[in-house]
Amino acid sequence: MVFTALFAALSLVQTAPDTAQIQYDIRVDGITCPFCFATSKNALEEIEGVHQVVGDLDSGIISLCAEESVTLSDDRLRDLFRSKGFTYRSATRSDECTIDGAERE
């Protein structure tokens, strides 16, 4: 019973952070399959403050929600995707996160 309550509390902490959320929409070439997306998603989720990552294989766009303090520079994103075998093209930052929660891969 206590273990279940603790697990539920930890789940809330991960999905509903208390800080303001921003969104990055990142254009990447070469992400053509679910495995490609999963590799990139895992790398992005390792960044402290990133809470949700979804992708659209058709458009090559990966969107993520993060704490307002997270800054993803072009150089950082270029290096991250290059290390996974993909080509970073661009990113746009929005002051609010509008991701609906469903993975779009």
Order of alpha helices (4+ residues) and beta strands (2+ residues): alpha-beta-alpha-beta-beta-alpha-beta
